[in-house]
Amino acid sequence: MSFENLKASVRLLMQEMVNRPDDAHILQEQLREKLAEMRDLGLPLPEDLVQLEKYLEDEEGEVPFDNVPL
């Protein structure tokens, strides 16, 4: 897939995350796959997407309601 097609796919995924927040985890995985594809092809990754990917990874590692006393 060409660089322009990959960028367009990523833009679509980002819009879908906004439009379908209940499916965000599925769309996040698709975004990771697109970024991995760009890496594999040796294409440059937009810095904002690299930061987003890191943010999503950090969010997954957090335990929900970790601060709720029992």
N, C-alpha and C positions, 0 to 999 in steps of 0.2 A: 504494500500500500504506500502511496506517495506521502511525502511530508504534509502537503496541503490537505490530503484526504484524512490523514490522522488528526491534524489540527481541527478539522471540521467535525470529526467524530467526537473528539474531546469536548468541543464546544456544545455539541448536542447532548452529551452525557451530563455536562454541567447544568444545562437548562432542564433536563429531565429530573435532576436532583432537586431543583427548585419546584418543579411542577408535581413531582411525586415523592414527597418526603417520606411516606411510608415504605417506599422501595429503595431508600437511600443506600442501605447496606449492599444491595445487589448492584446498584449503579456505581458505588464506590469500587467494588471489585472489578467491574468493567473498566473503570478509569485506570485502575492499577494495571490491568492487562494492556491497555492502550499505551500507557507510559513504558511498560516493559517492552512492548513491540518497538517503540521509538528508540529505546536504549539498544535493543538487539540490532537495529538497523544503523546504529551509530549516528542517529539524528540528534540535533540539539533539543534539550528539554527546556521549556519555558520555566524560569525560576519560580514564578508564582504557582505553577503546578507541582513542582518539586516540593515547595513549602506546604501546599495543600496535602500532598501525599504523606508527608511527615506528620502533619497535624492529624490526619485520619488514623495513621498508625498509632500515634500517641493516645488518641481517644479510645481506640480499641483496647488498649492495655489497662485502662482505668476500670475500676470496679464500681458499678453503679450503686449509689446509696452507701458508699463506703463510710460516710461520716454520720450515719444514723445510729443513735445509741439503741441497744437492745435491752 
